Amino acid sequence: MPLILTSQHAAHPDSGQVHPVPSEITPRALYATRRQWLRDAVLLGSGGLAASSWSGALAQTSAPVSAATVTRPGKRAALPAVRSSVPGALAVDKLTSYEHITTYNNFYEFGTDKSDPAEYAHTLRTRPWTLSIEGEVGRPLKLGLDDLLKLGAMEERIYRLRCVEGWSMVIPWVGYSLSTLLQRAQPTSRAKFVEFISLADAQQMPGVRSSVLDWPYVEGLRIDEAMHPLTLMAFGLYGEVLPPQNGAPLRLVVPWKYGFKSAKSIVTIRLTEKPRPSSWMLANPREYGYYSNVNPTVDHPRWSQATERRIGEGGLFAPRKPTLMFNGYGAQVAQLYAGMDLRKFY
Ligand code: MTE
């Protein structure tokens, strides 16, 4: 996401980006293969449910499904999940391929080109990992990754991701509502805002040595936004643990806001009485606001937000799709902003 109007940055960030062209595997076919593998893994573990009863068993179960540690040679650990029953959590759009989701990324801690995270993020150490929940809470917590993986029932959520740069994807995440985690820490009545702080370790993250942002990467939500059932703590995608370039081992996903609100590789969640400006607001307050709800009627100062390019669907010259208010999640979230001037609070 470019922030300064230099000749280097003036071009629209989504134009002329050269990134590896992933093989054109039909996303759903690929996903079906992965899911079949997951089924097999769970069937093995459960001591032999009849294959035909699998879908029924999954649909009926409401019990938490703990994260599996089964691995495929050369693949990531599987993260079994039940399909989410949260309203709006299962978009019917065609899925973006795993290859596109994991090779076209924004993760400035590893560089500013879309292909940098896939190339360099393998240096990220995701174990051991500790998440601190602090600030306005009755019960401050320090949780290790294994505890976090067990803390809530893993759900599959299919969300549209709309980047402020004008491109979008459809991603099958695995995780649970952030509220599940926050409730454990018992927010006090003074907790009005939630701050998300990403890891910033120059040893593991070469981009942190650059001054492109004021590290660590910080984002924030109002407490009611953070507690909304669609706000997801994601640990995986496509039925497997997150690859480093997508924000392993845990990241936020707020589907009705521009993608930069969804902080990656989070180490601290702090509940506060007052909001703190995010990294992007500090870098360029004219261009990036605190709310940053997807809104096709409010243009970015340098480009229109009325349309978007769906990654993997036809390349740079394919017809653009109209962008939807709140990225299509208005039925679920519009009431959070009742009475607010959404042009002013961008
Ligand atoms: N989180 C951190 N820590 N660093 C980043 O550079 N980029 C943001 C967001 N979270 C970013 C981040 C932006 S601009 C977007 S669009 C999404 O991550 C991209 O997520 P993806 O690469 O998984 O598609």
Residues whose N, C-alpha, C, O or C-beta is under 5 A from the ligand:
A	BS01	MTE	M1 I101 Y104 N105 N106 F107 Y108 E109 C163 S198 Y217 Q245 N246 G259 F260 S262 A263 K264
